[in-house]
């Protein structure tokens, strides 16, 4: 085992912080753009006279367009790196933003969010791969840093929407095309670093070492573990759909807050999500990803069960706690899956990002139907039980323990 470990230490390059921070900032810009879509729901609901079901359909179209292509992009880039795919993908987001600013009808709203979704489907698996390459072996930290940029963007977006779009109208979405242009420039420069030949050699070298050491679990165990991880993604993102898409409506309906006040409360929740994301990855590096996964899903259940019965103050507090706990899961889940299937970083990243976005979209559509028929308050009563699915994490093997035993 010593000889193998020495090989690994030689193969792992230093952590490239400049690339990781650039990717994280690009993720911030990308997800700021994405977060505009749910942030302007109250505005477009009034101006286009939309039902909750139509709001859910907007989210469904966005999430499906940003999820279905991700595994395909991941598989393609596993076979051959495309270093300039990221600025190209951001170009789709730029077009989507311009269309969104001038959309004259509900149909054009769907087209515009689909374009933004396509840009996202290219960005996430390939940028996640770059974070893996630049991690220097600190994979949990690298994924958390990458993810926290996205979460920060998701938190900033509603504030910017409240300041620039809600008071002045849909047209002001066009100002956010500046963020897309800045991201294109940064991603182009990262693409220069991410040269196809050097990355291909890196992947081949890592596969040669890691497949021998890590791919020791029976195929049945690997398949079962992936299935459990996808079930956990389902519970996490179905629950998150209730907050990212309908939290503002819930606060307005139950507590009578204004639209701008509801955006501030949404920002508090999304800030908590960013904090939780930054905690989860490094904690998984240290104590083991299985335990972080287990605690971050199941551990949120007491708070989600209490949320529907809380006052406004306690709703804000509980949503903050829920955001921190549940958000700590994704980086740990993603890196755990990458370690289950070494050598397939792009495919795993695309599968899990795509499935997460897809579940968020389907969840939003389903919950929109429920809100229309049963009321928005009912949504939070039934979603409160979703984190209990976290008990299934008990079926995951402890990869850290297996490595120690060797």
Beta strands, then each sheet from edge to edge (+ up, - down):
end
